Amino acid sequence: MKLDNLCYFGKSGGEEMANYDQKSQEAVGQMMRKMKEGRLKSGRSGKIVRSRKQAIAIGLSEARKKGAHIPSSG
């Protein structure tokens, strides 16, 4: 049996987690905790954030403002 054509996706099923520095990890962690507590609100509208992806995006944005070295989104 040839294994050349098989792909290994790991535990996450194809997606790999991005590696960021400590400052950005702390910022994302804070935003995730706020989201789970129901205290994280989005920018202009002020609506409560319920999406995990949006909480991560807000955390990375805050870390960028504080000077963490994170690749730009997009």
Summary of the structure (lengths in Angstrom):
residues: 74
radius of gyration: 16.3
end to end distance: 40.2
largest distance: 56.9
contacts: 146
relative contact order: 0.18
helix: 42%
strand: 3%
